[in-house]
């Protein structure tokens, strides 16, 4: 008996093939088809064991409390108990970032507790703190408010709207409804206060569905680049967050989303319940040499050929105990294109060893740094776990040359 795992019913999309057994790990989210090929006269038992990987990002915490204790600073906070989609969350560690300005926060330490005592403060400095949360699957929270929800009590309405709590698939205590006029007489205005402007937000709508709902409720989304109009079938898919689209918002707080009855007949009801905005996850992460850790003796060079005007180098011929280490702050598990930037030269190593820690272990890519310098040089596509992902460049290369450590780039591809 043959087994085929595909992404469609076409044979050309076969991803994995096995004779009676397929063992697949790290599948990307999506729809897959399992095809079984065997004699029609026989009977078989098919066992499917599916262990989904948690890729949901933890919610952020809005509570950080600081108390002075005998010249020391005691920080404590409330750990998130849900992810950004409202599901249960299990936080394994809190990463603490600290700096002397909000724009200069760097990784300081981490703890599995919900508090920490700091005793290394300077009386002449001001300190700023930010928390990042990591769950047991390695997913990490975003560094700003993760979501904005506007429920109907916070919205503004014009026309004839009624309050109800009769349907259980509502968000919060109640929802509002209006009978269709077909001419936009009834409107609900939802105006978000977004704490992370100047980026794209994924926009969602929540409503209570029923057979008398309007199947083409008008939704107008106003954002930086203009307005988009959608018609929502509110007779189905109720009781959950439904994705509308991704929109760019800047610091102008005049944007809103409007639900109205502009296309609804008089015997149908338009529902105004809740809206949600979630910042779109960054797809690109760049770490320059100032974001790397250096072990051993490295020489600093200021040069326009380096990324952001500088780089570091050292001699080869070692045992790998001297290295540069980049640890990215990725938000979710997935596949990433990885690039490195270095200044090339005739004295460079032709086998500079970049070791990438992937979800399945370490992989070393050897780079000829005599060529392809001062540009993003592609190392490959790798599946990364945010909890373990890192890149190391060591001196474990043939002697008589130098290696250059500058910048690395991660570009998410799924």
N, C-alpha and C positions, 0 to 999 in steps of 0.2 A: 504494500500500500504506500502510495506516494502522497506527501503533503506539500502544499505550496502556500506561502503567505504573500499576498499581493495588495496593491493599493487600488485595484479596479478589477473588473472581470476579464481584462485582457492579459494574455500570457506574457506579453512583453514587459509588464510591470512587476514581475515576480521579484520579491526581495530576498526570500529565503526558501530553500528546498530541503526536504529531508525524507529519508526512508523510514517511515513509521514514527519519527520523532523530530520535532523542531524545538530548539532551545534558543530563544531570542531575548537579548537584553538591550536596554536603553532605546526603546522605540520612541520616536517623536510622537506628540499628540496627533491624532488623525483617525481616519476610518480605514480599516484593514479587512481583507477578505481571506478566509482560510478555505482552500480548495482541497478536497480529498479525492484521490484517484485510485480506484481499486476495482477488482472484479465484481460485477453486479450480482453474481450468484452467492457471494459470501456475506456474512454478517460481521460487523465490527463494533467495538466500543471506543468512542472518542472521548478522551479526557483532556480538558483545557484548564490549565492553572495560570491565572492571571494575577500578577502582583503589581498594581499601579504604583508609580513613583510620585510622591508628593512634590508638586511644583508650585503650590500656592504660597504667595508671599505673606508673611505676617503683617498684621496691622501695626500701626505705630502707637506709641504711648504718648498721651498728652500730659502725663503727670511725672514731673521730675522735682523732687524736693531736696533742698540743701539746708543743712543745719551746722552751725559752728560748734565744735566741741573741743574745748581746751586747746585752742590754736590749730586744731585740725578741722577738716571739712568732711562732713558725713553726707553722702549722696544716697538717696533711696528713691525707688520708682515702682510703678505698678506694671507688671508684665502683661503684655497682650494675651488674651485668651481666645482670640479669633483671627482668622486670616482676612485678606481684603474682600473675600466673597462671603464672609459671615460664617464660615465653617470653623470647627474647633481647631485650636492651634496649641502646639506643645513647644515652648521656647526652651532651648538648651543653653544658650549663653547670650549675654549682653555685651556688645562692644562699645567702649567709651572713647569718644573723640574729644580732644581738648586743644585749645589754642588761645592766644592772647587777642584774637579778633574773630568775628564770625566767619570771615573769609579765609582764615588760616587754621582750620581745624584739622588735626592729624590724629591718627590712631594712637591711643594712650595705653589702654589695657583692656582686658575682658574678664568677665566673671560669670559663673553659673548661678550666682545669687541675685537678689533684687536690691542690693545695697553694697556700698563700699566706703571705706574710710581712707581719706587722702591726707598725707602728711608731708608732701614735698612741694608745698606752695611757697612762692616768693611774695613777700609783703609789698613789693614795689610793682607787681603786675596785676592786671585784671584777667580773669579767666572765663572762657566760654565753653560750654559743654553740649554735646549732642550724643544721643544714644542710638545704636543700631542693634536690631534683634535678629537672632538666627535660630531657626527651629531645628528639630532633630533630623530633618532631611537636608539641611544645609541651605534652605531658602532664607534670604535676608530682606529686612524691611527697607523701604526707601527713606532717604534722609530728610524728608519733609512730610507734611500731613498727607496721609495716603489717600484719603477720599473725602469728598464733600457730598453730603446728602441733604437735600431740601425736601421735607415732607409738606403735605398740603397746608398744615397750620402756619407754616412760614412763607407761603406763597400769597400773591395778591390776585384777586378775582374781579372780573366785571361781568355783568349779566346775571342770570338767574341760576344759582348753584345751590345744591342741597347737600347736607352732611348725612352720611350713613356709615354704619358699622355692621350691616347685615351679612356681608359676605366674609367668610373666614380667610380668604386669600388676599387680604389687604396688607399694606405696610403700616405699622403703627396702630394707633387707636381707631382711626376712621379714614374715610376717603370722601371725595366730593364727586357729584355727578350733575350733569345738565342735559336736558333734552335737546335734541338736535334742532337747529334753526336753518342749517344749510347756508348761512351767510355770516359766520364768524361773530354772532352776537354774544356768545358766551366764551370767555377766554380766561385761562389761568396762567399767571406769570411767575416763573421760577427763576430767581436771580441768585446765582452762586457767588460766594465769596471764596475765591480760590487762593490758597496759601502758597502755591507753587506756580506763579504765572510764567509767561514766556515759554510755553511748551505745549505739546499736544496732550489733550485729555480724552480718554475713552468715556463716552457718554451713554447712560443707561436709563431706562424708564421702567417703573414698577406700577402695576395696576391690577385691579380686581376684575376678572373675566366672568362673563355670563352671557346667556343666549340673547339678551336684549341689548347688548353693547353695540356701539357703532363699529362697523368693520373698516372704516376709513377715517378714524379720528385724525385731525390735522395737527401735526407737530412741526413747529417752526423753531429752528435752532439758529441763534444769532451768535457769531463768533468773529474773530479778527478779520478774516478774509471775506466776510459777507454773511449770507443766510442760506440755509438749506431747509427744504420742506419735505416732510415724510408723512405718509398716511399709514396709521397703525390699526391693525385688526385687533380690537380690544375684546372680541368675542372668544379669543383663544390665547394661549400662552400666559395666562394670568398667574399671579402669586409668585413671581420671580422677577429678577432683573433681566430685562431684555436689552440687548446691545443696539444702540442707534447708529453710532459712528465715532470717528476720531476727529477732533477739532482743535485748532490752535487758539489759545487765549493769551493775551498779553495783560499788562497791568491795568487796562481799562476795565473798571468794574461795572460798566453799563451793559454787559452782555447778559442774555437770558434765553430761556427756552419757554415757548408758549404752546400750551395745549388748548385746542379750540374745536368747535363743532362745525367748522367751515364746510365740511363735505358730508355731514350726517343728516339723515332724514329725521322727521319729527318723532317717529316711533322708536328711535334708538337713543341710547344714552352714551355721552362721552364721559370718561372717567379721568379725574385729576387726583393722583395719589402722591407718588414720590419720584424724584429724579436723583441720579448719582453721577458724579464726575470723579474719575480716577486718573491720576497722571500716567501717561504712557511710559512704559519702561524704557530707559535709555538703551540704545542698540549698540553704542560704541563706547569703549573705555580705553583711555590712553594713560599710561604711566611713564613719566619722564624719569631721568636718572635721580632727580630729587625725591622721587617716590620709591626708590629702590633702597635696599639694605646692602651694604658692602662689608664683606669679611676679608681681612687681609689688607695689604697695601695696594692702593689704586692711585693713579696719577690723574689729577683734574686738568682738563684743557678747555679753555674758552675759545670757541670757534664757530663761525657762521655756518660751517658744514654740519654741526651737531644739531639735534632737534632742540629748538629753543635756545640755540647758541652755545651749547657746551656738551661735553661727554667725558667719560673716564676710560682709562686703559691700564693694562698691566701685562707682564710677560707671561708666556705659556711655559709648559714643561713641568707643571706641578702635578699634584695628586688629586686635585679637585677641592682641596681645603680652603682655597681662596676663590671667592665667587661673588657675583652680584645677584640679588634676589628681588624679583618683582612679585608682589602678592596683590592681585586685583580685588577690588570690592565689587564682585558681581552680584546681581540680584536674584538670578534664577539659573537652575540647571539647564543646559542645552548645548547646541553645537555652535562653536565660535571659529571664525577665521582669525588666525593669529599672525601678526606682522612684527618685524623688528626694524629699528632704525639705527644705523651706525655710520661712521665716517670710514670710507674705504682707503686703502693705501698699499704700497708694494711690500711693506713690512708686516702686513696683517696675516693672521692665521688663515689658512684655507680650510681649516676644520674646527672653527669656533663652535663648541658644543652647547647648544641651547636645550636644556632639559625641561620638558613640559609635563606637569603633573595633571593627568587627565582623570576622568571618572574611573577608568580601569587600570591606572598605574602610570608609571613614568615612561615618556617617549623622548628620545634625544634626536635632535635635528642638527646636522653639521653644516655650517654656513661658511662659504668662502668669502671672507671679509675683504679680500683684495678687489672685489668688483661689486657693482650694484649698491654703492654707498649713497648716503644722503637722500634716501627715499625709503618708502615702506616696502620691505622685502618680505614676501609671503612665505610663511613656514608650513602652513597647511590648515586643515579644518579638524577640530578636536571637540569631543564631548567633555564638558567641564562641569564639575560640582563646585558651587561657590564656597563650600566649606574647606576644600582642599586645593583649589586651583592655584598654581604658581608657575613661574618661569625662572630658571637658574642658568646663568652663564658662568662656567668655572674655568680654571687654568689647566684643566686636564686635557691638554692638546699637545701635539708635537712641539718640542722646544725650538727656540730660535726665531720666534715670532711674537706678536702681541695680539691681544683680543680687545675689542672695544665694546663697552657697555653704555648704551644711551637710552633709547625709549622702546616701549613695547605697546602694541595696539591689539585690542580684542574687539571683534565685530560679530555680533550675534546674527546667526543665519537661519534660525528656526524658532 
